[in-house]
Amino acid sequence: MQVMKKICNNKFMKKIVVIIIRNSNLNFFVHQRKNDKKTFPNLFGLGAGGHIELNETKEEAAIRELFEETGLKTIPKFIFEFTYKDNNEKYPLSVFELVTDNYIIPSENEWQWSGWLSLEEVNKLSEDNKLCPDTNIFYKKYCAEFICIEKDIK
């Protein structure tokens, strides 16, 4: 698998897609990364996601990652992009959303645990710094821009 990267300050930059998966009851599909993962071992993430491969669009990567990690064959909705940066890494992250009540077949190769958690339970993971750092950023942005609006409508 070749990963889409660009040269930035003589370094290669990975590009990431993430699909936030939630159901009609505002429960989120959450996973715990395996302890042998190089990046963010044992921390929790939302939905599915991964690297954009060479010659692949962000939309194609989102569809592929969604299917590989959850068994869902559908087109998620693009909602925003941002650049994640910490002391070691900097990379663009494209965030998609999928609202579904369909059955999910979680990838055993990717995660040590996965399941549905309520908004309050995910907020607790965020408060306790148990979400992956990049996940925590896009989760807070997602909640501020999308969830609060939807909760007001209901």
N, C-alpha and C positions, 0 to 999 in steps of 0.2 A: 504494500500500500504506500503510495507516495502522498505526502501531505503537502498541501498548498502552503508555501511560505514565501515571504518577500524579504529582501535584504534591507535591514534597518541598522544604521551605525555598525556596519560590518558584522551583524548578527542576523540569523534567520528568525523571522517572526511567524509563529503559528497563528492560524485563524480558526476560531471556534464557533460552532453553532450550538445553541441550547433550545430545547423545546419545553416550555413550562406546560405540564399536563395537569389539568384540573377537571373536576366533574361539575355537574349542574348544582351540587350542594356546596360548592366552594371548598371541597376537599382537594388536596394536592397529592399527586403521585410523587413520592419521595423515595430516594435510595441512599443506602450507606455504601460508600466506596470500600473496596477491599483493602485490607491492611498492607498488601504488597504493592499498591499503586505508588508510582513515583511522585505524583502530584496529589496533594491533599488526602493521604491515606486515612481511612476510618471516619472521615467527615461526611456530612450529608449533602446531597444535591437534589435539585428538583427536576422531575421529568427525565429527559434523555438528552444526549448531546455528544459532541466530539469534534475532531479535527475536520476541516474542509480538505478534501483530497485535491491533488493536482488536476487541473482542468475541470473542476466541479464548481458549480455556483453554490451560493449559500442555501438557496432553496432546495437544490438537489441533495446537498449534504444533510439538510434537516429531514427530508423525506427518508433518506437512507438510514441515518442514525435512529430515527423514530422506529423504523421497521426492525433494524438489527437489535435494538435494545428492548423493544416492547411488543413486537409482532403486529403493531398497528400499521395498516396501509391506508394512509390518508395524507392530505396536504395541510400542514399547519399554517397558521397565519403569522406573517412577519409583523413584529410590533415595534422593535427599536434596536439600535446598536449602541455600544459604548466600548471604550478601551479600558481594559483592566490593567492595572499597574501596581506592582509591589516592589520590594527591594531586589528581587531576582528576575522578574518577568514583566513583560508588557505585551499585550496582544489584543486584537479586536475581537469582540464577541457579538454575534448576531443572535438576538433573542426572538423566538417564535412562541406562539401559544396554540394549544389545542384543548378545547373543551369537549370532553367525551365521557360517556357513561359506559363505553365498551369495555369488555374484559381485556386485561393486559397480561401478556405472557412475559414476565421479567427475564432479562438475560442473566443467567447464573454465572457467566464468565466475567461480567462487569461488576457485580455488586454482591455484598455479603447479606444484605437485607433490602427489601423494597416493600412498599405498601402505601395505603392512603392515609393521610393525616389531615386533621382539620386546620383551618387558618390559625387558630389559637395554638395548636401544637407546633406548627411551623414557626410561628412567632417566638415560641419558647426556644426552639433550636437556634433561632437567630440571636436572641438575647443571651443565650449560653455559649455563643461562639462555636456552635457545633455544625453550622453550615460551612461549606467551602467558601473561602473569602470572596471569590468572584460571584458565587451564587448569592451570597448575602447582599452584595451590591445590587444585582439585577432584581432580586426578590423585593427589596425595599422600594426600588423604582417602580416595579410592577404594581405593588400594592398601592403606592401613593397615586399612581396615574390611572390604574385600571380597576382595581378591586374596590376602592372607596366609592368610586362612581357607581359601580354595579350594585353595591350594598345599599346605596341611597335610593336606587331605582326600585329595588325589591320591596 
